[in-house]
Amino acid sequence: MDCIVKEAAVKSLVDERTSLEVTVRKTKENTFYFLINFSKEETVVPQCFAGMQNLLTGETVSRQEILKPFEVEIIKK
């Protein structure tokens, strides 16, 4: 599988190792990240999202942001 991924030049959206599902949607003006915690454990949001806006709360994502089990964040870059 690694060979196929390498050949297809597939790259992760996040450089940090995380158990979160991270999906991106882009428009001409904005980039939106959807972070979903499908695990039964609290999970730290990757540091690369710190300082961006959480659209569900209106707050800025912190460096110690935690997603609870089955919680979702939509982040605007």
C-alpha positions as CSV (number, residue, x, y, z in Angstrom):
1,M,0.0,0.0,0.0
2,D,2.8,2.4,0.8
3,C,4.1,2.0,-2.7
4,I,0.8,2.9,-4.2
5,V,0.5,6.0,-1.9
6,K,4.0,7.1,-2.8
7,E,3.4,6.5,-6.6
8,A,0.2,8.5,-6.5
9,A,1.9,11.3,-4.5
10,V,-0.8,11.2,-1.8
11,K,0.1,13.5,1.0
12,S,-1.5,13.9,4.4
13,L,-3.3,17.2,5.2
14,V,-1.6,17.2,8.6
15,D,2.1,16.7,9.2
16,E,1.4,15.6,12.9
17,R,0.3,12.1,13.7
18,T,-3.4,12.2,14.7
19,S,-6.3,9.8,15.1
20,L,-8.7,12.5,13.9
21,E,-10.3,12.3,10.5
22,V,-9.3,15.5,8.7
23,T,-11.0,16.6,5.5
24,V,-10.6,19.8,3.5
25,R,-12.9,21.8,1.3
26,K,-11.7,24.8,-0.7
27,T,-13.4,27.7,-2.4
28,K,-11.7,30.5,-4.3
29,E,-11.6,32.6,-1.2
30,N,-11.4,30.1,1.8
31,T,-10.2,26.8,3.0
32,F,-12.3,24.8,5.5
33,Y,-11.1,21.9,7.5
34,F,-13.5,19.3,9.0
35,L,-12.0,17.5,12.1
36,I,-13.9,14.5,13.3
37,N,-13.0,12.4,16.4
38,F,-14.4,9.0,15.7
39,S,-12.6,7.5,18.7
40,K,-13.9,7.0,22.3
41,E,-10.9,8.9,23.6
42,E,-10.3,12.7,23.8
43,T,-7.8,13.8,21.1
44,V,-5.6,16.8,20.8
45,V,-6.2,19.0,17.7
46,P,-3.0,19.2,15.6
47,Q,-1.0,22.3,16.3
48,C,-1.2,23.4,12.7
49,F,-4.8,24.5,13.3
50,A,-3.9,26.8,16.3
51,G,-4.8,30.4,15.6
52,M,-7.5,29.5,13.0
53,Q,-11.2,30.1,13.6
54,N,-13.5,27.4,14.8
55,L,-16.7,28.2,12.8
56,L,-19.0,26.3,15.2
57,T,-17.9,28.3,18.3
58,G,-16.5,31.5,16.7
59,E,-13.4,31.1,18.9
60,T,-9.8,30.8,17.9
61,V,-8.4,27.3,18.0
62,S,-5.9,27.0,20.9
63,R,-2.6,25.0,21.0
64,Q,-4.2,22.7,23.6
65,E,-7.5,22.3,21.9
66,I,-9.2,18.9,22.7
67,L,-11.8,17.1,20.7
68,K,-14.1,14.9,22.9
69,P,-15.2,11.5,21.6
70,F,-17.3,11.9,18.4
71,E,-17.0,15.7,18.5
72,V,-16.6,17.7,15.3
73,E,-14.9,21.0,14.5
74,I,-15.1,23.1,11.3
75,I,-12.1,25.3,11.0
76,K,-11.6,28.2,8.6
77,K,-8.1,29.0,7.5
